[in-house]
Amino acid sequence: MKLRKFRVVYALLFLIGLFVSQALAQFEDDDEFQEEKTEQNCIPENLTTPYDSVANKELQDDIRLVFNFGYEYYKNKNYKAALPYLWTVFIKDSSKYARSSIRKIADIYFREGKADSTLIACYRGLERFPEIMILHHYAGLLEEKSGKFRCAIPHYEKLVEKDSTNINYLKKLAFLYYKDDNEKAIHIQEKVVALAPNDAEQRDMLAELIDYFLGAGESLTNRKEIYLNNPDNVEYARDYAIAAVQNGKYEEALKPLALVLSKKPTDKDYLLRVEAYENLEQNAKAIADLKEVLKLKPDNADIMLRIANNYKLLNSFSKAKYWIGKALSVKPGYGKAYIVWGELIEASVPYCQEQKKGKKKYEDKLVYLEAYKIYEKAKRDPAYRSKAKTKQSYLQNLIPTEEDKFMHKGEKIKSSCYKWLK
């Protein structure tokens, strides 16, 4: 999970829990946020509206009555009729009615998808009432969406200052700091993790930020320290193991993984230890864990093929072939299985040559020809056709030529080392 993913996931998560879903659909999408194109002033140069003409006119009615007219229209979603009343109250009043009016004005524009008008309302409102959080919310969202993410940061800082336990605002601020290449992202993401300690994805994001800002491998140190302070915590053990494997510290990953797997392990937990064992060339242990995965996912052909590959590395060619057969019984015609089969046959040649004290014989070419034929079967699967052709091209100079066939007419594969092929 990488920082690219970090961007996309945050963009999606922010949609959760927002109470104006119709408006969000107009301003948000699932793509990555736009990068800030140029440095710009955050506050629009022109904040005037057509309603400002009432400023110099004498108000004939009581301000509460004007507000009530606007509120009734707003409540009944007659926004066009509501706006003149609400703007009049905001312009002519300085009490709670003005505060309530500008909130509703911004909400109307936001719901209607009028980004520029929403920002005008927000900045005019914040100039007089900087504590109105919904205005910061709208302004922050729209500034970022317009490509001016640095203009969004002060608004989310205010939102977090007001409500330091709002995880959505914290996530957003951490993301914005990351985009701004600001190390404060770590501190904010730590708050996210503190609020959601069981959220593995948020812990992963914190690790990504630590590595990004402090240097590769720093997240491993961080996760190791947390694990050592909480040696019985399965989640922290899993985090530490993941970081260890990602940083190539495979031996280091085994102890925390032992704790994880002693509880209620998932297939991913087993596969993490498989990766460690494979890199430590402990293939027999990798096979044992892969068989545990099959108990959880008995029809997974890819796991069967991974078992076959580990047997190949142990030079247990017959057992490897057995597992390839099992994979094909679960997924007939699977091109990957034939690729693994061909690679198995190829791997047996140097091994058997060594058994024959390094002597190369014609039968070795016949074995390579068997691999060539298996790759021909892989070509029937469109997903693996290209790879199979490449494999065959590598064998062109290793399989028997017409001259070889003439000189060794009738010869077959005889060595006991190759008997597993039959």
C-alpha positions in Angstrom: 0.0 0.0 0.0 1.6 2.8 -1.2 1.3 6.6 -1.2 -0.6 6.6 -4.5 -3.1 4.3 -2.9 -3.0 6.6 0.2 -4.3 9.5 -2.0 -7.2 7.5 -3.5 -8.3 5.9 -0.2 -8.4 9.2 1.5 -10.4 10.7 -1.2 -13.0 7.9 -0.9 -13.0 7.8 2.9 -13.8 11.5 3.2 -17.1 10.9 1.5 -18.2 8.8 4.4 -20.4 10.5 7.0 -20.9 13.8 5.1 -24.5 14.9 5.4 -24.8 16.5 2.0 -24.3 13.6 -0.3 -26.1 15.2 -3.3 -23.7 18.1 -3.3 -20.7 15.9 -2.8 -21.5 14.0 -5.9 -21.1 17.2 -7.8 -17.8 18.2 -6.3 -16.1 14.8 -5.5 -15.1 11.9 -7.6 -13.0 8.7 -7.2 -10.0 10.0 -9.0 -6.9 11.4 -7.5 -7.2 15.0 -6.4 -5.8 17.6 -8.8 -2.4 19.0 -8.0 -2.1 22.7 -7.3 -1.4 24.2 -10.6 -0.1 27.6 -9.6 0.3 29.7 -6.4 -2.9 31.8 -6.1 -4.5 34.0 -3.5 -6.9 31.9 -1.5 -9.6 34.5 -1.1 -11.3 35.5 -4.4 -10.5 39.0 -5.6 -14.1 39.9 -6.0 -16.5 39.0 -3.2 -19.4 41.2 -4.3 -22.8 39.9 -5.2 -25.9 41.4 -6.8 -27.5 41.4 -3.4 -25.0 44.0 -2.0 -27.2 46.8 -3.5 -29.5 46.5 -0.4 -26.7 47.8 1.8 -27.6 51.4 1.2 -31.3 50.9 1.3 -33.4 51.4 4.4 -34.9 48.2 5.7 -38.7 48.5 6.0 -39.3 45.3 8.0 -38.0 43.9 11.2 -34.9 41.9 10.7 -36.5 38.8 12.4 -39.4 39.0 10.0 -37.1 39.1 6.9 -35.1 36.2 8.3 -38.2 34.2 8.9 -39.3 34.7 5.3 -35.9 33.5 4.1 -35.8 30.6 6.5 -39.3 29.3 5.4 -38.2 29.4 1.8 -35.0 27.6 2.7 -36.7 25.0 4.7 -39.0 24.2 1.8 -36.1 24.1 -0.6 -37.2 27.1 -2.6 -33.7 28.4 -2.7 -34.2 31.0 -5.4 -36.8 32.8 -3.2 -34.8 32.3 0.0 -31.5 34.0 -1.2 -32.6 37.7 -1.4 -34.0 37.5 2.2 -31.0 35.7 3.6 -28.5 38.0 1.9 -30.4 41.0 3.2 -30.2 39.7 6.7 -26.5 39.0 6.5 -25.7 42.4 5.0 -27.9 44.5 7.3 -27.6 42.6 10.6 -24.7 41.6 12.9 -26.5 39.3 15.3 -27.3 35.6 15.4 -29.6 36.1 12.4 -26.7 37.2 10.2 -24.7 34.1 11.4 -27.6 31.8 10.6 -28.2 33.5 7.2 -24.7 33.1 5.9 -24.7 29.4 6.9 -27.8 28.8 4.9 -26.6 30.9 2.0 -23.4 28.8 1.7 -25.4 25.6 2.1 -27.8 26.7 -0.8 -24.9 27.4 -3.2 -23.1 24.2 -2.1 -26.2 22.1 -2.7 -26.7 23.7 -6.1 -23.2 22.9 -7.1 -22.1 26.6 -7.4 -18.6 26.4 -6.2 -17.6 30.0 -6.9 -20.7 31.4 -5.1 -20.2 29.0 -2.2 -16.6 30.3 -1.7 -17.8 33.9 -1.9 -20.3 33.2 0.8 -17.8 31.3 2.9 -15.1 33.9 2.8 -17.5 36.8 3.5 -19.0 34.8 6.4 -15.6 33.9 7.8 -14.5 37.5 7.7 -17.2 38.4 10.3 -17.7 35.0 11.9 -14.5 33.0 11.8 -15.8 30.4 14.2 -18.6 29.0 11.8 -17.2 25.6 11.2 -19.5 24.7 8.3 -18.0 27.5 6.3 -14.5 26.1 6.9 -15.8 22.7 5.8 -17.2 24.0 2.5 -14.2 26.2 1.8 -11.7 23.5 2.6 -13.4 21.0 0.4 -13.8 23.3 -2.6 -10.4 24.8 -2.4 -8.8 21.4 -2.6 -11.1 20.3 -5.3 -10.2 23.3 -7.4 -6.5 22.4 -7.2 -5.6 24.9 -4.5 -4.9 22.4 -1.7 -2.7 24.7 0.2 -5.7 27.1 0.6 -7.6 24.2 2.0 -5.1 23.5 4.8 -6.0 26.5 7.1 -9.7 25.5 7.0 -9.0 21.9 8.0 -6.6 23.1 10.7 -9.6 25.1 12.1 -11.9 22.1 11.8 -9.4 19.9 13.7 -8.8 22.6 16.3 -12.5 22.7 17.0 -13.1 19.0 17.0 -9.8 17.1 17.5 -11.6 13.7 17.6 -13.3 14.0 14.1 -11.4 11.3 12.3 -12.5 12.3 8.9 -11.1 15.8 9.3 -7.9 14.4 10.8 -7.4 12.0 7.8 -8.0 14.9 5.4 -5.5 17.2 7.1 -2.9 14.4 7.2 -3.4 13.9 3.5 -3.1 17.6 2.8 0.1 18.0 4.8 1.5 15.0 2.8 0.6 16.8 -0.5 2.3 19.9 0.9 5.4 17.8 1.8 4.9 18.8 5.4 6.1 16.5 8.1 3.2 17.5 10.3 1.3 14.7 8.4 3.0 12.2 10.7 1.7 13.9 13.9 -1.8 14.2 12.5 -1.8 10.6 11.3 -0.7 9.5 14.7 -3.8 11.0 16.1 -5.9 9.1 13.5 -4.2 5.8 14.7 -4.8 6.7 18.3 -8.5 7.1 17.5 -8.7 3.9 15.5 -6.0 1.6 16.9 -7.5 -1.5 15.3 -7.6 0.0 11.8 -4.7 -1.7 10.0 -5.0 0.5 7.0 -4.5 3.7 9.0 -1.5 2.1 10.8 -0.1 1.2 7.4 -0.6 4.8 6.2 1.3 6.1 9.3 4.2 3.7 8.4 4.2 5.0 4.8 4.4 8.6 6.1 7.2 7.8 8.5 9.2 6.2 5.8 8.4 9.0 3.4 9.4 11.9 5.6 12.0 10.3 7.9 13.6 7.8 5.6 13.2 4.2 4.4 13.1 1.7 7.3 12.1 4.2 10.0 8.6 2.7 10.1 10.2 -0.7 10.9 11.9 0.9 13.9 8.6 2.5 15.0 6.6 -0.7 14.7 9.2 -2.8 16.4 9.2 -0.4 19.4 5.4 -0.5 19.6 5.4 -4.3 19.4 8.2 -4.7 22.1 6.1 -2.4 24.4 3.0 -4.6 23.7 4.4 -8.1 23.1 1.0 -9.8 23.4 -0.8 -7.5 21.0 -1.6 -9.4 17.9 -2.3 -6.4 15.7 1.0 -4.7 16.7 2.8 -8.1 16.1 1.3 -8.3 12.6 2.3 -4.7 11.8 5.9 -5.3 12.9 6.0 -8.5 10.9 4.7 -6.8 7.8 7.3 -4.0 8.1 10.1 -6.5 8.7 9.2 -8.5 5.5 8.8 -5.3 3.5 12.3 -4.2 4.6 13.9 -7.6 3.9 14.3 -8.5 7.6 12.8 -12.0 7.1 14.3 -13.6 10.2 13.1 -10.7 12.3 9.5 -11.3 11.1 9.3 -14.9 12.4 8.8 -14.2 16.1 5.9 -11.7 15.8 4.4 -14.0 13.1 4.5 -16.9 15.5 2.3 -14.9 17.9 -0.1 -13.9 15.1 -0.4 -17.5 13.9 -1.0 -18.8 17.4 -4.3 -16.9 17.6 -6.8 -16.7 14.8 -4.6 -16.6 11.7 -5.8 -15.6 8.2 -4.5 -16.8 4.9 -2.7 -13.5 4.6 -0.9 -14.1 7.8 0.3 -17.5 6.6 1.3 -16.1 3.3 3.4 -13.4 5.0 5.4 -16.1 6.8 5.6 -18.1 3.5 7.3 -15.0 2.0 9.7 -14.9 4.9 10.5 -18.6 4.6 10.9 -18.5 0.9 13.4 -15.7 1.1 15.3 -17.5 3.9 15.3 -20.6 1.6 13.4 -22.6 4.1 11.2 -24.1 1.5 9.9 -27.1 3.5 8.5 -24.7 6.1 7.0 -22.5 3.3 5.2 -25.6 2.0 3.8 -26.5 5.4 2.3 -23.0 5.7 1.0 -23.1 2.2 -0.8 -26.3 3.0 -2.4 -24.5 6.0 -3.6 -21.8 3.5 -5.2 -24.6 1.5 -7.2 -25.6 4.5 -8.7 -22.1 4.5 -9.0 -21.9 0.7 -9.1 -25.5 -0.6 -9.7 -24.6 -4.3 -7.0 -22.0 -4.8 -5.0 -23.2 -7.8 -2.3 -20.5 -7.3 -1.5 -21.7 -3.8 -1.1 -25.2 -5.3 1.3 -23.9 -7.9 3.3 -22.0 -5.2 3.6 -25.3 -3.4 4.9 -26.9 -6.6 7.5 -24.1 -7.0 8.8 -24.7 -3.5 9.1 -28.4 -4.1 11.0 -27.6 -7.3 13.5 -25.6 -5.3 13.9 -28.7 -3.1 14.5 -30.7 -6.3 11.4 -32.8 -5.4 10.2 -32.8 -9.0 7.7 -35.6 -8.7 5.9 -33.9 -5.8 6.0 -30.6 -7.7 4.4 -32.3 -10.7 1.7 -33.8 -8.4 0.7 -30.3 -7.2 0.6 -28.9 -10.7 -1.8 -31.7 -11.5 -4.0 -30.8 -8.6 -4.0 -27.1 -9.7 -5.1 -28.2 -13.2 -7.9 -30.4 -11.8 -9.2 -27.4 -9.9 -8.7 -25.0 -12.8 -8.5 -27.0 -16.1 -6.6 -25.3 -19.0 -5.0 -22.8 -16.6 -2.0 -21.3 -18.5 -0.1 -20.5 -15.4 -0.1 -24.1 -14.4 1.5 -25.1 -17.7 4.1 -22.3 -17.3 5.0 -23.7 -13.9 5.1 -27.2 -15.3 7.4 -26.1 -18.1 9.7 -24.3 -15.7 9.8 -27.4 -13.5 11.0 -29.6 -16.4 13.6 -27.0 -17.3 14.9 -26.9 -13.7 15.4 -30.6 -13.7 17.9 -30.5 -16.5 20.9 -28.8 -14.7 20.1 -30.9 -11.6 20.2 -34.1 -13.5 23.3 -33.1 -15.4 25.0 -32.6 -12.0 23.9 -36.1 -11.0 25.5 -37.3 -14.2 28.8 -35.5 -13.1 28.1 -32.6 -15.5 27.8 -34.6 -18.6 25.4 -33.2 -21.2 23.6 -35.7 -23.2 21.2 -35.8 -26.1 18.4 -36.8 -23.7 18.8 -33.4 -22.0 17.7 -31.9 -25.3 14.7 -34.2 -25.3 13.8 -33.1 -21.8 13.9 -29.4 -23.0 11.7 -30.5 -25.8 9.1 -31.8 -23.3 9.1 -28.4 -21.7 8.7 -26.8 -25.1 5.6 -29.0 -25.7 4.1 -28.0 -22.3 4.5 -24.3 -23.1 2.5 -25.1 -26.3 -0.4 -26.0 -24.0 0.1 -22.8 -22.0 -0.5 -20.8 -25.3 -4.1 -22.0 -25.3 -4.8 -19.6 -22.4 -4.8 -16.1 -23.8 -3.6 -14.6 -20.5 -0.4 -16.6 -20.8 0.1 -16.9 -24.5 2.8 -14.2 -24.7 4.7 -15.6 -21.8 4.6 -19.1 -23.2 5.9 -17.9 -26.6 8.8 -16.1 -24.8 9.6 -19.3 -22.9 9.6 -21.3 -26.1 12.0 -18.8 -27.8 14.5 -19.3 -25.0 14.5 -23.0 -25.7 15.0 -22.8 -29.4 18.8 -23.5 -29.1 18.4 -26.2 -26.5 15.9 -28.5 -28.2 17.0 -31.2 -30.8 17.7 -29.9 -34.3 16.8 -32.0 -37.4 20.5 -33.1 -37.5 20.3 -34.2 -33.8 17.2 -36.2 -34.5 18.9 -37.9 -37.5 22.0 -38.7 -35.5 20.1 -40.0 -32.5 17.2 -41.7 -34.2 15.1 -43.6 -31.8 16.8 -42.5 -28.7 14.6 -41.7 -25.7 14.9 -40.3 -22.2 16.5 -43.0 -20.1 18.1 -41.6 -17.0 16.5 -42.5 -13.7 16.8 -38.8 -12.7 14.1 -38.1 -15.3 11.7 -40.9 -14.5 9.3 -38.5 -12.8 8.5 -37.1 -16.3 6.6 -40.3 -17.2 
